[in-house]
Amino acid sequence: MDRKIVAGVAFIVGALLLGPAAYFFARLDAEGELTSLRREREALLSRAQTAENESASLTRQLVEVKTAGSRTDHSAKEIASEVDRLAREKGEATDRAQQAEADLLKARNEAEDLRRRNEAELDRLKGVLEKHGIYEHLSAEEIQARMADGEERFRRAFEGKDKQGVMKAMADLQKLGPSAYDKCIELWLLAAEDFGTGENWGKGANTLGLNFQEYVSLISNFELVKYGVTDPKVNEAFRINSLYGLPWWTGEPTSQRAKLAGDALLNSSGYTSVAAIEALKDIPDPASVRYLSDYLGKNADNADGRRQAITVLAQKNTPEAWAAIEKAAASDRDERVREAARQAQLTRDPKATGVMITWVDANGQGALAGIRVGDIMVSYNGRATKTLGDVNEAKKTVAEGASAPVKIVRGEETLELTLAPGQIGINGVSVTAK
């Protein structure tokens, strides 16, 4: 039985049986018990409060745990989602890498195909360039190899008297450009000496059988001609040949050809001057008169060259040309040049139509018959002579060994002279009476 109940019962029984005193002691005992009970109650309440506090704390912790768990669940879901995303991206990256690898392989194949097609097109274009004589695309080693091959073919053809082989090898060498020019000139000299150069021009052994046109066409590159005219180290025979050839390069600008000949004239002497003057005579460019006039005024050591320049200036028949001739007639240091200039002045207003004599060989039949520089030959053996060609044709009508009458206009006089058989020994220009 509960102690509290027993105490109460005892208290009541004591009060009834024992009286007040007993009641007093019983009460004391009951109060003590009650006090003890109160203390136990307070202790229980305290423990209950502590338990409640602990419960609240545990509740809070549980909430926190649940919250943390919720967050953990959320983070786990995010992580799982991120893992899925990364997995998808990895798959996509793998797919892209595979596609990129396929694209790269395709690009490589296309590049290789393009390279092959480009090489084929480049080979085709090289062929077109070489067909038109353009070899700038060749390396120095390739040019040297082709030069060696060209020289070998030329020498083999020359030794075998193979004209076509010589001409083909020479043409091929010229196409190789400046690197091959000196070699071209070296080999050209072999053919030129065989044909005949200088005073023996065209009178060589000519074992190749070149005619004039073939000999001239040995040089088929205008840049080589320019090199021959302008480079001071070039063989003189080649320079002279190049100058004589300038008028025939009609596809090149006349101003360029005139300048080449003019510069050569102002910096040359001897037979080179003759060739330059002849070139300027046949190049139809106004600048040719200026170059000839400059030469006439500045040259001091080639009287024959100045006389030749006067003849050409008279043929040009321009105010500038006549001004240069007039100056030479008045002040040239050489009497022969002054006389040539005075004779040339007569052609400015000729008294007759015919061939005005510009040169007379002192040992020719013309000089022996009395023909002079400045005379105008109007007929030969009864035939009108307006050009030197007419004179040559008229000569054919004279029997071998027979003399021929010629009619000459000298100033205001008309003279009839007789030419004995043999070389006439004259040169002249066509003039027309005004």
ChimeraX attribute file (.defattr): number of C-alpha atoms within 10 A of each C-alpha:
attribute: neighborCount
match mode: 1-to-1
recipient: residues
	/A:1	5
	/A:2	6
	/A:3	9
	/A:4	13
	/A:5	10
	/A:6	12
	/A:7	18
	/A:8	14
	/A:9	12
	/A:10	17
	/A:11	22
	/A:12	15
	/A:13	15
	/A:14	19
	/A:15	18
	/A:16	12
	/A:17	11
	/A:18	14
	/A:19	11
	/A:20	13
	/A:21	11
	/A:22	16
	/A:23	19
	/A:24	15
	/A:25	14
	/A:26	21
	/A:27	21
	/A:28	13
	/A:29	15
	/A:30	18
	/A:31	13
	/A:32	12
	/A:33	15
	/A:34	16
	/A:35	12
	/A:36	12
	/A:37	13
	/A:38	12
	/A:39	12
	/A:40	12
	/A:41	14
	/A:42	12
	/A:43	12
	/A:44	13
	/A:45	13
	/A:46	12
	/A:47	13
	/A:48	14
	/A:49	12
	/A:50	12
	/A:51	14
	/A:52	14
	/A:53	12
	/A:54	13
	/A:55	14
	/A:56	12
	/A:57	12
	/A:58	14
	/A:59	13
	/A:60	12
	/A:61	13
	/A:62	14
	/A:63	13
	/A:64	12
	/A:65	14
	/A:66	13
	/A:67	12
	/A:68	14
	/A:69	14
	/A:70	13
	/A:71	12
	/A:72	14
	/A:73	13
	/A:74	12
	/A:75	13
	/A:76	13
	/A:77	12
	/A:78	12
	/A:79	13
	/A:80	12
	/A:81	12
	/A:82	12
	/A:83	12
	/A:84	12
	/A:85	12
	/A:86	13
	/A:87	12
	/A:88	12
	/A:89	13
	/A:90	12
	/A:91	12
	/A:92	12
	/A:93	14
	/A:94	12
	/A:95	12
	/A:96	14
	/A:97	12
	/A:98	12
	/A:99	12
	/A:100	13
	/A:101	12
	/A:102	12
	/A:103	13
	/A:104	12
	/A:105	12
	/A:106	12
	/A:107	12
	/A:108	12
	/A:109	12
	/A:110	12
	/A:111	12
	/A:112	12
	/A:113	12
	/A:114	12
	/A:115	12
	/A:116	12
	/A:117	12
	/A:118	12
	/A:119	12
	/A:120	12
	/A:121	12
	/A:122	12
	/A:123	12
	/A:124	12
	/A:125	12
	/A:126	17
	/A:127	14
	/A:128	12
	/A:129	14
	/A:130	17
	/A:131	11
	/A:132	10
	/A:133	17
	/A:134	15
	/A:135	18
	/A:136	15
	/A:137	11
	/A:138	14
	/A:139	10
	/A:140	11
	/A:141	9
	/A:142	13
	/A:143	19
	/A:144	15
	/A:145	11
	/A:146	17
	/A:147	21
	/A:148	15
	/A:149	14
	/A:150	24
	/A:151	20
	/A:152	13
	/A:153	16
	/A:154	26
	/A:155	17
	/A:156	15
	/A:157	19
	/A:158	21
	/A:159	11
	/A:160	13
	/A:161	15
	/A:162	16
	/A:163	17
	/A:164	15
	/A:165	17
	/A:166	25
	/A:167	22
	/A:168	15
	/A:169	23
	/A:170	24
	/A:171	19
	/A:172	21
	/A:173	25
	/A:174	27
	/A:175	21
	/A:176	23
	/A:177	17
	/A:178	14
	/A:179	14
	/A:180	20
	/A:181	21
	/A:182	17
	/A:183	17
	/A:184	25
	/A:185	22
	/A:186	14
	/A:187	19
	/A:188	20
	/A:189	16
	/A:190	13
	/A:191	23
	/A:192	23
	/A:193	18
	/A:194	20
	/A:195	22
	/A:196	17
	/A:197	18
	/A:198	13
	/A:199	7
	/A:200	10
	/A:201	12
	/A:202	18
	/A:203	13
	/A:204	14
	/A:205	11
	/A:206	16
	/A:207	15
	/A:208	19
	/A:209	14
	/A:210	19
	/A:211	12
	/A:212	10
	/A:213	8
	/A:214	13
	/A:215	17
	/A:216	16
	/A:217	14
	/A:218	20
	/A:219	22
	/A:220	16
	/A:221	17
	/A:222	16
	/A:223	15
	/A:224	21
	/A:225	21
	/A:226	18
	/A:227	17
	/A:228	24
	/A:229	25
	/A:230	17
	/A:231	11
	/A:232	13
	/A:233	10
	/A:234	16
	/A:235	15
	/A:236	14
	/A:237	18
	/A:238	20
	/A:239	25
	/A:240	21
	/A:241	20
	/A:242	25
	/A:243	28
	/A:244	21
	/A:245	18
	/A:246	27
	/A:247	21
	/A:248	13
	/A:249	15
	/A:250	10
	/A:251	8
	/A:252	12
	/A:253	11
	/A:254	19
	/A:255	15
	/A:256	14
	/A:257	24
	/A:258	27
	/A:259	16
	/A:260	20
	/A:261	30
	/A:262	25
	/A:263	15
	/A:264	24
	/A:265	25
	/A:266	17
	/A:267	13
	/A:268	16
	/A:269	15
	/A:270	11
	/A:271	14
	/A:272	22
	/A:273	26
	/A:274	20
	/A:275	23
	/A:276	30
	/A:277	30
	/A:278	20
	/A:279	25
	/A:280	31
	/A:281	21
	/A:282	16
	/A:283	22
	/A:284	16
	/A:285	18
	/A:286	15
	/A:287	18
	/A:288	27
	/A:289	27
	/A:290	17
	/A:291	21
	/A:292	27
	/A:293	23
	/A:294	15
	/A:295	22
	/A:296	26
	/A:297	15
	/A:298	11
	/A:299	17
	/A:300	13
	/A:301	11
	/A:302	14
	/A:303	18
	/A:304	15
	/A:305	24
	/A:306	30
	/A:307	24
	/A:308	20
	/A:309	31
	/A:310	32
	/A:311	23
	/A:312	22
	/A:313	29
	/A:314	22
	/A:315	18
	/A:316	20
	/A:317	13
	/A:318	13
	/A:319	11
	/A:320	15
	/A:321	21
	/A:322	22
	/A:323	13
	/A:324	23
	/A:325	29
	/A:326	18
	/A:327	15
	/A:328	25
	/A:329	23
	/A:330	14
	/A:331	12
	/A:332	21
	/A:333	12
	/A:334	17
	/A:335	14
	/A:336	15
	/A:337	25
	/A:338	23
	/A:339	18
	/A:340	23
	/A:341	27
	/A:342	18
	/A:343	23
	/A:344	28
	/A:345	19
	/A:346	16
	/A:347	26
	/A:348	17
	/A:349	12
	/A:350	21
	/A:351	19
	/A:352	23
	/A:353	20
	/A:354	27
	/A:355	29
	/A:356	31
	/A:357	23
	/A:358	22
	/A:359	20
	/A:360	21
	/A:361	16
	/A:362	12
	/A:363	11
	/A:364	17
	/A:365	20
	/A:366	22
	/A:367	18
	/A:368	17
	/A:369	15
	/A:370	14
	/A:371	27
	/A:372	21
	/A:373	19
	/A:374	25
	/A:375	27
	/A:376	31
	/A:377	29
	/A:378	22
	/A:379	22
	/A:380	25
	/A:381	19
	/A:382	13
	/A:383	17
	/A:384	18
	/A:385	24
	/A:386	21
	/A:387	18
	/A:388	19
	/A:389	11
	/A:390	16
	/A:391	21
	/A:392	12
	/A:393	13
	/A:394	18
	/A:395	17
	/A:396	10
	/A:397	13
	/A:398	15
	/A:399	10
	/A:400	10
	/A:401	9
	/A:402	10
	/A:403	14
	/A:404	18
	/A:405	16
	/A:406	23
	/A:407	21
	/A:408	25
	/A:409	22
	/A:410	20
	/A:411	13
	/A:412	8
	/A:413	8
	/A:414	15
	/A:415	15
	/A:416	13
	/A:417	16
	/A:418	18
	/A:419	22
	/A:420	17
	/A:421	15
	/A:422	13
	/A:423	12
	/A:424	19
	/A:425	16
	/A:426	19
	/A:427	14
	/A:428	20
	/A:429	19
	/A:430	17
	/A:431	20
	/A:432	15
	/A:433	11
	/A:434	9
